[in-house]
Structures are given as C-alpha cells and as structure tokens.
Amino acid sequence: MNQHERTFVVSAGRGAHGPNQPVNMPVDFTSTYSYRPGVHAAMDYAREGMPSWSPLEELLAQLEAGTRTSHQSQGLVTTEEEHPVQVLPGLLFSSGMAAISAVVHLLAPGSHLIMPRHSYMGFSSLAQQMADQGLLTLHRVDIADTEQVLSTLHDVSTLASAQDAQVMLWVESPTNPMLEIADLPALLAAAKKRGVLTAVDNTFATPLRQRPLVQGADVVVHSVTKFLSGHSDLIMGAAITADPELHTRLHTHRTLHGAIPGPMEVFLALRGVRTLALRLDASESSAGELARRLDELSRDAGLPLRKVNYPGLTSHPQHQRAADQLGGFGAILTIEVDADQPGAAEQSGDPDAGERITSRRSEAEVADAVLSALALWTPATSLGGVESLAERRRRHPGEPSSVPDGLIRLSVGIEDVEDLFADLLNALRTAATGEPIR
C-alpha cells in the first residue's frame, strides 16, 4: 500500500495488526539470546543486533531511499518520483559522532578527505585529529562553491590515483552553522564519475526535505539526537547505505567498537520519529516567519542586528539552489550582531530607544548579552528539539575563524511564533539599551 511520508513515519515499523498484538513495538531488554546446538541462531549477543533496533533502522532506511511503501527492507522500492533504489536497513549507533567515526574509518590510512570548511564541529575535530596522526590528508573547501569543489575533486582524485589511495567527499548541506547549500546532484555525480566515496550528513535537512541516497550518495549519516527524535532527551546516530559491502563494514565497525544504542533510547527515538513531519512543518513555518521579521529589523539602526541568514530568504546566496533541491528551507537560522559603535548613543534620534550602553563591546559580548536576556529561548548547544534553542557558536574554540564572533544559531521549536519573536525582540533591545522593553 503506497503511503505519503507523513503517514509512513507513523505507520512503519509496527507489528502485525492481529488480535492481542501490541500497537507499539515492545522494548527488548536483554543482552543475551539462547541457542540450540547445531541450529543457526539469528540472534546471539545484543552488541551485534537486537529486535528493538529493527523498526527504526528499517524506517530510516526506507525514508532515505524515498520509499512510500510499507514493504520490508532489503528489496526494490519504487516511488512516484524516483527510480527503484536498493534499500538496506540503517545502522543505529550510540551517538551521531559514533556514526560519523564509523563512516570516516571506511578510509584506509593514507587516504584523502575532502570536507566543507564549515561543518559540524565534532566531525571537523575528528578529521583534524586523524590528519594530525597522519591517517589522512584533509582538503577543506567552500562546499557552496561548486567550481571549487569540482576542481578539488579533479586534483585530489588524480593525486590519489597516482598514490593508489582512497578519496572521500564529505558533504553537509545546509552546513553547520553557516547554512551554505551545496549543489548536491552535481557534486555527487562528479564524485561517482571519479570513483570517489561520498558521505552526506543529512541531519539538518532530514529525509523529509532531502534524500542524498536517491541522488547517488554512498552513505548518509544522521544525528538522531536532533530532528529525528526531536525531544532533546537522548543521544543516538545512524548511518544508512545502499551498498552491501559498505553496510557490512559499518556493521562490523559498530560491533567491534561497541558503539551501540540502548533499547530504551531506540524506543524513545522511534516514538519521536512518529511526529517528525508535524514537528518539522511547524518549526520550519516559524523559522521562515522569524527570518522575514528579523531581516526587516536588521535595517533598524536602534538594534544591534546586522544580518539574518536563512535559505528561505531571497538574500541568501544559494536561495534558488535551496528552493530547487530541498523540500523546505528548514528550522535553523542564524543572526549576526554588531559590536557597539562609538558615539551611537549621541547619534540616536529615537527618544524611545533608551540610553545605549556607552562602553564599547565586541560582537561576542553583544551576542552574549542577547542570549542572557532571552526568557523563552534556551541558550544551549543542540538543535532540532521541540523547544527553541539559541547559541553563540564561536564560544567553542573548535569553530573556524570564518564563523563570525557575533553569530547566534537559532534552532526553532514548536512554540507559538509570536512568543518566540517577542522574546528575541526584547533580548535585542535589552542588549542595545541595557534595559528590557516589553
């Protein structure tokens, strides 16, 4: 039975509709399974796999493959939009970083890794550590600059061929935290032509907005912690591939490194995925509205707001690319604040603006003042939950210097958009004047 994705996230991964059968899959609390001598056992030890994982692993894999059916995985699935895709069960990991590490370690020592200059800080730090240890050579690119990436692919793959070395292209789109959009079809096609392994972190977009496997990616990774589970109450990762050899290697890595999730966390994550479509629609709608209002406020000289970055704004450098490639513009936006300008208080002609703080503050200090004045938004480092979170990203020493000091990443939750906007506006005014205006 063909199903829309909004239905599929609710219906997939459930047991048979028989009498006295549970509606939700039960949690399997065991580490060990019995066996009978001479008889093959599908289950042996929980580090290798357990029934509690299967519903979520199959649901995520079928979502990433573009399925709209309730067929079991490991078969051909046809959609209205795409050609058949060979689906393999996803692989759940104890964290997003565990999934990322497993994928990066598909590379043999001496390999080359092409990666975005702006990317998830944990991945960037891991890649740099591996480079410092001599395990691979890093090539950082502006992932939104297609010509630069294609040129780097040509040069690196040519060099690697002479060295008999592997190459992997790692893509984030949108990137964290700069929200750059890659020309995913062009990059994946070029990489495939050159025999370059491709991995896409699809955490920000989710399979409801972007499906890299359908476009030719070899592996997709997720921080299930974020939008997929959606409640900021667990840590988990996932890696999904349509390649049987890669699937086996990733499964072996997970088993040998012990990077497995607990059954209760998997139950909670599956429960969270059931509302993914509703949550993402609500958060994305509010993010778009906030971006439009804040963009207008950025032209108000009385507020320390310099720039708003959101793929849904026409001012975004890759707005048209995002509109063409993504099923929506997402629930993440960023704002950049100004440092205090000398003499600004004397030049202000607005009698209601309040007296601006006269001591000069840096962008980072102004951004921190905004965060300190928030009442509804929570200053926190994660994203993708039902609650709205805000963070100054350069508070982490691992963020590159190309990320502005005063950049605040906003993860929009499902609260009322009017309340979210009022809190942001008050925080901006407080940071400008030193006194709240409600």
Buried (B, 14 or more C-beta within 10 A) or exposed (E): EEBEBEBBBBEBBBEEEEEEEEEEBEBBEEEEBEEEEEEEEEBEEBBEBBBBBBBBBBBBBBBBBBBBBBBEBEEEBBBEEBEEBBBBBBBBBBBBBBBBBBBBBBBEEBBBBBBBBBBBBBBBBBBBEBBEEEBBBBBBBBBBBBEEBBEBBEEBBEBBEEEEBBBBBBBBBBBBBBBBBBBBEBBBBBBBEBEBBBBBBBBBBBBBBBBBBBBBBBBBBBBBBBBBBBBBEBBBBBBBBBBEEBBEBBBEBBBEBEBBBBBEBBBBBBBBBBBBBBBBBBBBBBBBBBBBBBBEBBEBBBBBBBBBBBBBBEEBBBBEBBBEBBBBBBBBBBBBBBBBEEEBBEEBEEEEBBEBBEEEBEBBBBBBBBBEBBEBBBBBEBBBBBBBBBBBBBBEEEBBEEBBBBBBBBBBBBBEBEBBBBBBBBBBBBBBBBEEEE
